[in-house]
Amino acid sequence: AMEPGPRPGLRICEGDCAVLKRDDVFKAVPVLRRRKIIFEKQWFYLDNAIGHTYGTTFEVTSGGNLQPKQEVEETSTETKEAGTDNRNIVDDGKSQKLTHDDIKALKDKGIKGQEIVQQLIENSTTFRDKTEFAQDKYIKKKKKKYEAVITIVKPSTRILSTMYYAREPGKISHLRYDTLAQMLTLGNIRAGNKMIVVETCAGLVLGAVMERMGGYGSIIQMYPGGGPVRAATSCFGFPKSFFDNLHEFPLSKVDSLLSGTFSTETLPSEESTLVEEESNGLTDEKQTSLLEAEEESTTETAMEISQAEEHDIADVNAEDGEFKESKEKENDSVRQKQRKQWERRKKLIEAAALLAEKNADGLIVASKFHPTPLLLSLLEFVAPSRPFVVYCQYKEPLLECYTKLRERGGVIYLKLSETWLRNYQVLPDRSHPKLTMSGGGGYLLSGITVVLDKGKSDSSHLEALKIEEPSSKRCKL
């Protein structure tokens, strides 16, 4: 049989988003030439990795170059002497004959990590007395320190959510990876769906939904403030086509859309005040452009007149060629800003039209805001018989949300859940749960929408049930 070659697109290319992996530590980086990268106290360049397949393990050699690691046969452990227990070993720091300077000298000579570890074992006075397990542990620890081995993997929801949860959980509202997996399942996310996503998790939840949908269907991201934050979404390295059906809509306009007073006319002025209040997601440049755009959009005709005048003046002062150029550049930038603004408006109208159809196939909420008002207004846009999932780091807001939804009706199968995660070490003779366990992965409230009968609320329905209940079924006190 032919050896299957790597599928196209699985090679590391310049400009890709890749994830570096060392043991259980991940870091997302862009693949660029001659760009120094520091990861786990190691510095190197990714130049040599370009062209290799994802999943390749590299060794860092001198000068920070990556070399694909040759698989070396593990030295057989039968000849190893081992003690029966560790009780006589005293950690007084004198067991290692090699000094810090000796090790540094070995490193400077360019001796490989593997050989350094071998030397450390040979020069350790207590190594032979350790038990087999302790010896393994010792070797593993020293290898981690002296063998610089890095694997480059392709980003995916699983890898990125693990990375974010370990590195900066605050940015993703402490959303644990198993909870995210539950959300994707409970939300029935699949290709061809029309999803509403509200998230303040740096774009991780959005990326996960986009990955599941594979570029088919449409997503409307509802965002607070000046614009959506999608730092994590860009780490996935999706193709351009994935973004064609990604729409965005400001949460501040939801009420006006529901009440039918929605218009895009208030956009620029509203934006500028928003920008002043909450400039977290926006660069200064973007802010000023928004403020300027507001001033410029007053009257286009006045601008055209002034442009004509400027041209006359510029003709008179023919020697002021530079002046003329700068003016033209200014006009270009003005036109560009207007075009951008017009495009934003167009996109906003498109998103509003999609929402107004009120037939979304699902709703995913994972934000730092209180879920109740969000959910009560956004459920209006979801078609009946569709799932919704709300994530919250704490239980109390979801409990309140649960009771509010019960009172309102229009939802069934309401479920408040928390998953419990425990990692196991699986090794012969020493399989056990890992000692470090995650404290809490947050809570999920999920349910399914049904047609809301405005006349009856849940409580009157319950009353009716109590009356109909036959006496035999009642509890005898």
Disulfide bonds with the S-S distance in Angstrom:
none
